[in-house]
Amino acid sequence: MTVGISTTSSKFKLTFASIVSLFIVILFVPAPARAQQAASPKRILVLYWQSKLVPSNVLFEQSFEPVFRSAPAWTEYYAELLDTDRFPGDAQLLVFRDYLRQKYSSQPIDVVVTFSDVPLNFLLRYRDDLFPKAPIVFVVNKPPDANQLAAGPGMTGLITRNAYKENVALALQVKPDTRHIFVVSGSLLHDKIFENACRQDLVGYEGRVTIDYLTDLSIDELNTRIKNLPEHSIILYGWQQEMDESGKLIETREVLGSIVKSAQVPIYGLSSWQVGEGVVGGYVRTIDTMGAMAAKITLQILGGARAQDIPVGTIPIEPVFDWRELKRWGISENSLPSGSIVKFRTPSIWDEYKWLFIGIVLVFFAQSSLIAAMVINRSRRKRAEIEQQQAIGALRESEERFRNMADTAPVMIWVSGADKFRTYVNQQWLKFTGRGIEDELDTGWLRNVHPEDLERCLETRNAAFQLHEAFRVEYRLRRKDGEFRWMLDSGTPRFVSDGTFLGFIGSCIDITELKAAEEVLANLSGQLIRAREDECARIARELHDDVNQRMALMSVTLEQISLSPPDTTDQLRTQLNDVISQVSDTSREIHRMSYDLHPSKLRHLGLVAALEGLCQELRRRHKLEVDFTRGEVPAHLSKETSLCLYRIAQECLSNVIKHSGAQKARVELLGNESEVKLLVSDSGVGFDIDSPELKKGLGLVGMRERLRLVGGSISIDSGPSQGTQIEATIPLMKDALEYSTHLPYQSARADGD
């Protein structure tokens, strides 16, 4: 029922030196300071309401306790929990009172802090029995009256409030078409305290929007209502608890989590802990601010200030939002209030890969510099052919300058000479291998080449020497951490006019990531081949097991009619009608197979008609209820764009049938002057979008590749037990579009005409 937290002293073994140091400190520390340290410690007790794991309690303690880490060492901090939800009744309050009185009888409390109204009411009721000399610092919704503030050693604190009005104004600002507001609240006492406060706060909005209060509903009732909310609605979540039939307390966090799974409209919250739990955000009470402010007031009182002299403050509300929910509901950050805090933002491509981009640019410039240096060196060598000694001297001078430049280059550069003392590697090479220049002289560098690649590396260089040609070779080189990395080594043999060999010059770049990408591409090619073979096998099975069997049955029937004609015309007509019916069924099956391979509606009637036909077909064949919605869609789309969006819808709905377990899906096709967008969503089991197994499949890879070919993009929002929403967007050329007549928002069932 309670939890206590205290700070204890550690034991030290005093050596002779420490005793001397302690004696010196005692001599030079002022007497008042020694008196203060010798005094009994100051003790703070915080009374929380409900469980220690309630989000608001966790956040309050995380911001309250650190303030005392900077306080004097003679400050001790305790925490207790008053859980009236699980342990209701006056008898339990008496037990808790007796427990506190006995526990702290020998450790008097100097300041009591109450977080929430329930602990404050308890303390006012039993203050004289428990802590008659301790001032009170409260954080509550309903403040004490003037007499209570002045009673005994006094009290002060902070007042919180729920920003119902501010959040409704915010919702109408970011979504002006909002027409309905549903307020979710409730308590175990069913006293409608939150509903009454909200009604009073929203008096001025009753004529502008319809406001419905979902108060004290069970979770099942609440989810049923929320799943069927009308369009242009929002949910304003306050606070709700519930006791189920078994007597288990369902906390407000669990209630919110259940609502998030059912809601098809944005949810706004009132407390900072709700941001990140599935709500858009809003004007919220920042609980970490509450803890820090309450701690500072407590330290003022411990420092000698009277509680009555410290004014009662108000907890500020701040606009805090979840970036993921803003994107989900299409809320622009530009429409948010000034100074808004946006959390959980996904880093941009530049933020995530900027060092890779910078590295590529540096490598490019380094290679350009190397090429320029090699060209300059070659021209100097040609001019130096007049006199051999002058050429060799000029070349050596050039090599020295080259080494100075190479040491500043970001790539690995090497030079091998005819003798070991002319072998050279730049600083990047030495940083890579972790060895000194003396270890790389002559053939010393070969010790870092992978044994399996050594012979091939030497053969390539020898062939280049024999042919007087440049070479390129890939081999593995050991890095200083022991890992072998794939290197692309490019080099050129150097000769003077009389054929004297001077050595090689070259550069290396790390291509390990490129090799890995090539391997992934090879695996993908294999998957595509297998997928093609699987599709051919499927078509062959359908032709053999279905179409061929039907044709064989019709052949047998016609043969029987031929060998044994019926006696009457009516009997003949009946048998022929059966054959005609079989022919029609076979024709429809062949048409279906043909449509799966390439839908004719897409070519003749356009994307909208093709998607409607696809939804109807899945409704008929798989009993999947599909809602199809179209908005302003361009009248003429390119065949590549239409086919891309059709295949993505086909793949998404196929995954719904095979994997999601959902009985209902939704397909939306929207467009404007700059883009066309396809959204496919379901409320099935969902999946982990970071799963390695998912990345091995061809479904998402194929969709991304199709969109890449038309310049489009895809976003996936899913999670276990959270359903799935896939959004594909393709940009359009403005001058190549003819728009269809604007149609009002409507929904066409897949089984409709």
JOQUIMO-V104623 format. One record per residue. RES is the residue in one small letter. SS is DSSP state (helix for helix, strand for strand, loop for the rest). OMEGA is omega in radians with two decimals (999 if undefined). BURIAL is b if it has 24 or more other C-alpha atoms within 12 Angstrom, else e. Layout:
BEGIN
RES&SS&OMEGA&BURIAL / RES&SS&OMEGA&BURIAL
END
This chain:
BEGIN
m&loop&-3.10&b / t&loop&3.09&b / v&loop&3.12&b / g&loop&3.13&e / i&loop&-3.13&e / s&loop&3.11&e / t&loop&-3.12&e / t&loop&-3.13&e / s&loop&3.08&e / s&loop&3.12&e / k&loop&-3.12&e / f&loop&2.98&e / k&loop&-3.05&e / l&loop&3.02&e / t&loop&3.13&e / f&helix&-3.13&e / a&helix&-3.13&e / s&helix&3.11&e / i&helix&3.11&e / v&helix&3.13&e / s&helix&3.14&e / l&helix&3.14&e / f&helix&3.12&e / i&helix&3.13&e / v&helix&-3.13&e / i&helix&-3.13&e / l&helix&-2.99&e / f&helix&3.09&e / v&loop&-3.13&e / p&loop&-3.11&e / a&helix&3.13&e / p&helix&-3.14&e / a&helix&3.13&e / r&helix&3.14&e / a&helix&-3.13&e / q&helix&-3.13&e / q&helix&-3.13&e / a&helix&-3.10&e / a&loop&3.12&e / s&loop&-3.07&e / p&loop&3.03&b / k&strand&-3.05&b / r&strand&3.10&b / i&strand&3.08&b / l&strand&3.08&b / v&strand&3.08&b / l&strand&3.10&b / y&strand&3.07&b / w&strand&3.11&b / q&loop&-3.02&b / s&loop&3.08&b / k&loop&-3.09&b / l&loop&3.05&e / v&loop&-3.01&e / p&helix&-3.10&b / s&helix&3.10&b / n&helix&-3.14&b / v&helix&-3.11&b / l&helix&-3.14&b / f&helix&-3.12&b / e&helix&3.14&b / q&helix&3.12&e / s&helix&-3.11&b / f&helix&-3.02&b / e&helix&-3.10&b / p&helix&3.13&e / v&helix&-3.10&b / f&helix&3.04&b / r&helix&3.11&e / s&loop&-3.14&e / a&loop&3.11&b / p&loop&-3.08&e / a&loop&-3.11&e / w&loop&3.10&e / t&strand&3.09&b / e&strand&-3.03&b / y&strand&3.11&b / y&strand&3.10&b / a&strand&3.09&b / e&strand&-3.09&b / l&strand&3.05&b / l&strand&-3.03&b / d&loop&-3.12&b / t&loop&3.10&b / d&loop&3.14&b / r&loop&-3.13&e / f&loop&-3.07&e / p&loop&3.02&e / g&loop&-3.13&e / d&helix&-3.13&e / a&helix&3.11&e / q&helix&3.09&e / l&helix&3.11&b / l&helix&3.10&e / v&helix&-3.14&e / f&helix&3.09&b / r&helix&-3.12&b / d&helix&3.11&e / y&helix&3.14&e / l&helix&-3.10&b / r&helix&-3.14&e / q&helix&-3.07&e / k&helix&-3.04&e / y&loop&-3.14&e / s&loop&-3.14&e / s&loop&3.12&e / q&loop&-3.07&e / p&loop&-3.13&b / i&loop&-3.12&b / d&loop&3.10&b / v&strand&3.07&b / v&strand&3.10&b / v&strand&3.12&b / t&strand&3.11&b / f&strand&-3.13&b / s&loop&-3.07&b / d&helix&-3.05&b / v&helix&3.10&b / p&helix&3.13&b / l&helix&3.11&b / n&helix&3.09&b / f&helix&-3.09&b / l&helix&3.10&b / l&helix&-3.11&b / r&helix&-3.04&e / y&helix&-3.07&e / r&helix&-3.10&b / d&helix&3.14&e / d&helix&-2.98&e / l&helix&-3.01&b / f&loop&-3.05&b / p&loop&-3.09&b / k&loop&-3.04&e / a&loop&2.99&b / p&strand&-3.11&b / i&strand&2.98&b / v&strand&-3.04&b / f&strand&2.96&b / v&strand&-2.96&b / v&strand&3.01&b / n&loop&-3.10&b / k&loop&-3.06&e / p&loop&3.04&b / p&loop&3.10&b / d&loop&-3.05&e / a&helix&-3.13&e / n&helix&3.14&e / q&helix&3.13&e / l&helix&-3.07&b / a&helix&-3.03&e / a&loop&3.05&e / g&loop&3.11&e / p&loop&3.03&b / g&loop&3.11&b / m&strand&3.05&b / t&strand&-3.14&b / g&strand&-3.01&b / l&strand&3.12&b / i&strand&3.06&b / t&loop&3.07&b / r&loop&3.10&b / n&loop&-3.04&b / a&loop&3.12&b / y&helix&-3.05&b / k&helix&-3.13&b / e&helix&-3.11&b / n&helix&3.07&b / v&helix&3.09&b / a&helix&3.11&b / l&helix&-3.14&b / a&helix&3.12&b / l&helix&3.11&b / q&helix&-3.08&e / v&helix&3.10&b / k&loop&-3.06&b / p&loop&-3.12&e / d&loop&3.11&e / t&loop&-3.10&b / r&loop&-3.03&b / h&strand&3.09&b / i&strand&3.13&b / f&strand&-3.08&b / v&strand&3.14&b / v&strand&3.11&b / s&strand&3.10&b / g&loop&3.12&b / s&loop&-3.14&b / l&loop&-3.14&b / l&loop&-3.12&e / h&loop&-3.08&e / d&loop&3.11&e / k&loop&-3.10&b / i&helix&-3.14&e / f&helix&3.13&b / e&helix&-3.11&b / n&helix&3.11&e / a&helix&-3.13&b / c&helix&3.12&b / r&helix&-3.13&b / q&helix&-3.09&e / d&helix&-3.03&e / l&loop&-3.11&b / v&helix&-3.07&e / g&helix&-3.07&e / y&helix&-3.03&e / e&loop&3.12&e / g&loop&-3.08&e / r&loop&3.13&e / v&loop&3.03&b / t&strand&-3.09&e / i&strand&3.10&b / d&strand&-3.10&b / y&strand&3.10&b / l&strand&-2.98&b / t&strand&3.03&b / d&loop&3.06&b / l&loop&3.02&b / s&loop&-3.11&b / i&helix&3.14&b / d&helix&3.11&e / e&helix&-3.11&e / l&helix&-3.14&b / n&helix&3.11&b / t&helix&3.12&e / r&helix&-3.03&b / i&helix&3.13&b / k&helix&-3.04&e / n&loop&3.12&e / l&loop&3.13&b / p&loop&3.09&e / e&loop&3.13&e / h&loop&3.12&e / s&strand&2.95&b / i&strand&3.06&b / i&strand&3.06&b / l&strand&-3.06&b / y&strand&3.11&b / g&loop&-3.11&b / w&loop&3.08&b / q&loop&3.00&b / q&loop&-3.14&b / e&strand&3.02&b / m&strand&-3.07&b / d&loop&-3.04&e / e&loop&-3.13&e / s&loop&-3.12&e / g&loop&3.11&e / k&loop&3.12&e / l&strand&3.07&b / i&strand&-3.04&b / e&loop&-3.09&b / t&helix&3.12&b / r&helix&3.11&b / e&helix&3.11&e / v&helix&3.13&b / l&helix&3.13&b / g&helix&3.11&b / s&helix&3.13&b / i&helix&-3.11&b / v&helix&-3.13&b / k&helix&-3.06&b / s&helix&-2.97&b / a&loop&3.03&b / q&loop&-3.14&b / v&loop&-3.12&b / p&loop&3.09&b / i&strand&3.08&b / y&strand&-3.10&b / g&loop&-3.09&b / l&loop&-3.08&b / s&strand&-3.03&b / s&helix&-3.12&b / w&helix&-3.13&b / q&helix&3.13&b / v&strand&-3.02&b / g&loop&3.12&b / e&loop&3.11&b / g&loop&3.11&b / v&strand&3.06&b / v&loop&-3.07&b / g&strand&3.14&b / g&strand&3.03&b / y&strand&-2.98&b / v&strand&2.97&b / r&strand&3.14&b / t&loop&-3.01&b / i&helix&3.09&b / d&helix&3.04&b / t&helix&3.12&b / m&helix&-3.09&b / g&helix&-3.12&b / a&helix&-3.14&b / m&helix&3.13&b / a&helix&3.14&b / a&helix&-3.14&b / k&helix&3.08&b / i&helix&-3.14&b / t&helix&3.12&b / l&helix&3.06&b / q&helix&-3.12&b / i&helix&3.11&b / l&helix&3.12&b / g&loop&3.07&e / g&loop&3.14&e / a&loop&3.08&e / r&loop&-3.12&b / a&helix&-3.10&b / q&helix&-3.08&b / d&helix&-3.14&e / i&loop&-3.09&b / p&loop&3.05&e / v&loop&-3.09&b / g&strand&3.13&e / t&strand&3.11&b / i&loop&3.13&b / p&loop&3.02&b / i&strand&-3.08&b / e&strand&3.07&b / p&strand&-3.12&b / v&strand&-3.03&b / f&strand&3.07&b / d&strand&-3.10&b / w&helix&-3.12&b / r&helix&-3.14&b / e&helix&3.07&b / l&helix&3.11&b / k&helix&-3.10&e / r&helix&-3.07&b / w&loop&3.05&b / g&loop&3.14&e / i&loop&-3.12&b / s&loop&3.09&e / e&helix&3.12&b / n&helix&-3.14&e / s&helix&-3.11&e / l&loop&3.13&b / p&loop&3.11&e / s&loop&-3.14&e / g&loop&-3.13&e / s&loop&3.08&e / i&strand&-3.13&b / v&strand&-3.10&b / k&strand&3.05&b / f&loop&3.14&e / r&loop&3.08&e / t&loop&-3.11&e / p&loop&3.11&e / s&loop&3.12&e / i&helix&3.13&e / w&helix&3.13&e / d&helix&-3.04&e / e&helix&-3.02&e / y&helix&-3.02&e / k&helix&-3.14&e / w&helix&3.06&e / l&helix&3.11&e / f&helix&-3.14&e / i&helix&3.12&e / g&helix&3.12&e / i&helix&3.13&e / v&helix&3.14&e / l&helix&3.11&e / v&helix&3.13&e / f&helix&-3.14&e / f&helix&3.12&e / a&helix&3.12&b / q&helix&3.09&b / s&helix&3.12&e / s&helix&3.13&e / l&helix&3.12&b / i&helix&3.12&e / a&helix&3.13&e / a&helix&-3.14&b / m&helix&3.10&b / v&helix&3.12&e / i&helix&3.14&e / n&helix&3.14&b / r&helix&-3.14&b / s&helix&3.10&e / r&helix&3.13&b / r&helix&3.11&b / k&helix&3.13&e / r&helix&-3.08&e / a&helix&-3.13&b / e&helix&-3.13&e / i&helix&3.12&e / e&loop&-3.03&e / q&helix&-3.09&e / q&helix&3.10&e / q&helix&3.14&e / a&helix&-3.13&b / i&helix&3.12&b / g&helix&3.12&e / a&helix&-3.13&b / l&helix&3.12&b / r&helix&3.08&e / e&helix&3.10&e / s&helix&3.13&b / e&helix&3.14&b / e&helix&3.08&e / r&helix&3.13&e / f&helix&3.13&b / r&helix&3.11&b / n&helix&3.11&e / m&helix&-3.07&b / a&helix&-3.13&b / d&loop&3.12&b / t&loop&-3.12&e / a&loop&-3.12&b / p&loop&3.10&b / v&loop&-3.12&b / m&strand&-3.11&b / i&strand&-3.13&b / w&strand&3.07&b / v&strand&3.06&b / s&strand&-3.11&b / g&strand&3.09&b / a&loop&3.02&e / d&loop&-2.98&e / k&helix&-3.09&e / f&helix&3.07&e / r&helix&3.05&b / t&loop&-3.08&b / y&strand&2.96&b / v&strand&-3.09&b / n&loop&-3.06&b / q&helix&3.12&b / q&helix&3.09&b / w&helix&-3.13&b / l&helix&3.09&b / k&helix&-3.12&e / f&helix&-3.06&b / t&helix&-3.12&b / g&loop&-3.13&e / r&loop&3.12&b / g&loop&-3.11&e / i&helix&-3.12&b / e&helix&3.11&e / d&helix&-3.07&e / e&helix&-3.09&b / l&loop&3.13&b / d&loop&-3.13&b / t&loop&-3.11&b / g&helix&-3.12&e / w&helix&-3.10&b / l&helix&-3.13&e / r&helix&3.13&e / n&helix&3.11&b / v&strand&3.14&b / h&loop&-3.10&b / p&helix&-3.11&e / e&helix&-3.09&e / d&helix&-2.99&b / l&helix&-3.09&e / e&helix&3.14&e / r&helix&3.14&e / c&helix&-3.13&b / l&helix&3.12&e / e&helix&3.13&e / t&helix&3.14&b / r&helix&3.13&b / n&helix&3.11&e / a&helix&3.09&e / a&helix&3.11&b / f&helix&-3.11&b / q&helix&-3.07&e / l&helix&-3.08&e / h&loop&-3.11&e / e&loop&3.05&e / a&loop&-3.14&e / f&strand&3.01&b / r&strand&-3.12&b / v&strand&3.08&b / e&strand&3.10&b / y&strand&-3.12&b / r&strand&-3.11&b / l&strand&-3.08&b / r&strand&3.07&b / r&loop&-3.05&b / k&loop&3.09&e / d&loop&3.10&e / g&loop&-3.13&e / e&loop&3.06&e / f&strand&-3.14&e / r&strand&3.10&b / w&strand&-3.12&b / m&strand&2.97&b / l&strand&-3.05&b / d&strand&3.09&b / s&strand&-3.10&b / g&strand&-3.13&b / t&strand&3.04&b / p&strand&-3.09&b / r&strand&3.12&b / f&strand&2.98&b / v&loop&-2.99&b / s&loop&-3.13&e / d&loop&3.11&e / g&loop&3.12&e / t&loop&-3.13&e / f&strand&-3.13&e / l&strand&-3.12&b / g&strand&3.12&b / f&strand&2.96&b / i&strand&-3.09&b / g&strand&3.13&b / s&strand&3.14&b / c&strand&2.98&b / i&strand&-3.12&b / d&strand&-3.12&b / i&loop&-3.11&b / t&helix&-3.14&e / e&helix&3.11&e / l&helix&3.11&e / k&helix&3.11&e / a&helix&3.12&e / a&helix&3.11&e / e&helix&3.12&e / e&helix&3.09&e / v&helix&3.13&e / l&helix&3.11&e / a&helix&3.11&e / n&helix&3.13&e / l&helix&3.11&e / s&helix&3.10&e / g&helix&3.11&e / q&helix&3.13&e / l&helix&3.11&e / i&helix&3.12&e / r&helix&3.13&e / a&helix&3.11&e / r&helix&3.14&e / e&helix&3.11&e / d&helix&3.14&e / e&helix&3.08&e / c&helix&3.13&e / a&helix&3.14&e / r&helix&3.13&e / i&helix&3.13&e / a&helix&3.13&e / r&helix&3.14&e / e&helix&3.12&e / l&helix&-3.09&e / h&helix&-3.00&e / d&helix&-3.07&e / d&helix&-3.06&e / v&helix&-3.11&b / n&helix&3.13&e / q&helix&3.10&e / r&helix&3.13&b / m&helix&3.11&b / a&helix&3.13&e / l&helix&3.10&e / m&helix&3.14&b / s&helix&3.13&e / v&helix&-3.13&e / t&helix&3.14&b / l&helix&3.12&b / e&helix&3.11&e / q&helix&3.11&e / i&helix&-3.13&e / s&helix&-3.09&e / l&helix&-3.10&e / s&loop&-3.12&e / p&loop&3.12&e / p&loop&-3.06&e / d&loop&-3.06&e / t&loop&3.11&e / t&helix&3.14&e / d&helix&3.11&e / q&helix&3.11&e / l&helix&-3.14&e / r&helix&3.13&e / t&helix&-3.14&e / q&helix&3.13&b / l&helix&3.08&e / n&helix&3.08&e / d&helix&3.13&e / v&helix&3.12&b / i&helix&3.11&e / s&helix&3.10&e / q&helix&3.11&b / v&helix&3.14&b / s&helix&3.12&e / d&helix&3.13&e / t&helix&3.13&b / s&helix&3.13&e / r&helix&3.14&e / e&helix&3.09&e / i&helix&3.09&e / h&helix&3.12&e / r&helix&3.12&b / m&helix&3.12&e / s&helix&-3.12&e / y&helix&3.10&e / d&helix&-3.14&b / l&helix&3.08&e / h&loop&-3.06&e / p&loop&-3.14&b / s&helix&3.12&e / k&helix&-3.11&b / l&helix&-3.11&b / r&helix&-3.01&e / h&helix&-3.01&e / l&loop&3.09&e / g&loop&-3.02&b / l&helix&-3.08&b / v&helix&-3.13&b / a&helix&-3.14&b / a&helix&3.12&b / l&helix&3.09&b / e&helix&3.11&b / g&helix&3.10&b / l&helix&3.14&b / c&helix&3.12&b / q&helix&-3.12&b / e&helix&3.13&b / l&helix&3.07&b / r&helix&-3.09&b / r&helix&-3.01&e / r&helix&-3.00&e / h&helix&3.13&e / k&loop&3.09&e / l&loop&3.14&b / e&strand&-3.07&b / v&strand&3.03&b / d&strand&3.12&b / f&strand&-3.12&b / t&strand&3.06&b / r&strand&3.07&b / g&loop&3.08&b / e&loop&-3.11&b / v&loop&3.10&b / p&strand&-3.07&b / a&loop&-3.09&b / h&loop&3.05&b / l&loop&3.08&b / s&loop&-3.12&b / k&helix&3.11&e / e&helix&3.13&b / t&helix&-3.12&b / s&helix&-3.12&b / l&helix&3.13&b / c&helix&-3.11&b / l&helix&3.12&b / y&helix&-3.12&b / r&helix&3.10&b / i&helix&3.09&b / a&helix&3.13&b / q&helix&-3.13&b / e&helix&-3.13&b / c&helix&-3.12&b / l&helix&3.05&b / s&helix&3.10&b / n&helix&3.08&b / v&helix&-3.11&b / i&helix&-3.02&b / k&helix&-2.89&e / h&helix&-2.93&e / s&helix&-3.06&b / g&loop&-3.12&e / a&loop&3.07&b / q&loop&-3.06&b / k&strand&3.09&b / a&strand&-3.11&b / r&strand&3.11&b / v&strand&3.13&b / e&strand&3.09&b / l&strand&-3.05&b / l&strand&3.14&b / g&strand&3.01&b / n&loop&-3.03&b / e&loop&-3.07&e / s&loop&-3.08&e / e&strand&3.00&b / v&strand&-2.98&b / k&strand&3.09&b / l&strand&3.10&b / l&strand&3.09&b / v&strand&-3.08&b / s&strand&3.05&b / d&strand&-3.13&b / s&loop&-3.09&b / g&loop&-3.01&b / v&loop&-3.14&b / g&loop&-3.14&b / f&loop&3.11&b / d&loop&-3.05&e / i&loop&3.10&e / d&loop&-3.10&e / s&loop&3.09&e / p&helix&-3.14&e / e&helix&-3.14&e / l&helix&-3.10&e / k&helix&3.14&e / k&helix&-3.09&e / g&loop&-3.11&e / l&loop&-3.05&b / g&helix&-3.11&b / l&helix&3.10&b / v&helix&3.14&e / g&helix&3.13&b / m&helix&3.12&b / r&helix&-3.11&b / e&helix&3.09&e / r&helix&-3.12&b / l&helix&3.12&b / r&helix&-3.11&e / l&helix&3.12&e / v&loop&3.09&b / g&loop&-3.10&e / g&loop&-3.14&b / s&strand&-3.11&b / i&strand&3.03&b / s&strand&-3.07&b / i&strand&3.09&b / d&strand&-3.10&b / s&strand&3.09&b / g&loop&3.13&e / p&loop&3.12&e / s&loop&-3.13&e / q&loop&-3.11&b / g&loop&-3.08&b / t&strand&2.99&b / q&strand&3.12&b / i&strand&-3.10&b / e&strand&3.10&b / a&strand&-3.09&b / t&strand&3.13&b / i&strand&3.10&b / p&strand&-3.10&b / l&loop&3.02&b / m&loop&-3.00&e / k&helix&-3.05&e / d&helix&-3.12&e / a&helix&-3.03&e / l&loop&2.94&e / e&loop&-3.00&e / y&strand&3.08&b / s&loop&3.11&e / t&loop&-3.12&e / h&loop&3.13&e / l&loop&3.07&e / p&loop&-3.12&e / y&loop&3.12&e / q&loop&-3.13&e / s&strand&3.14&e / a&strand&3.08&b / r&strand&-3.11&b / a&loop&-3.14&b / d&loop&3.11&e / g&loop&3.12&e / d&loop&999&e
END
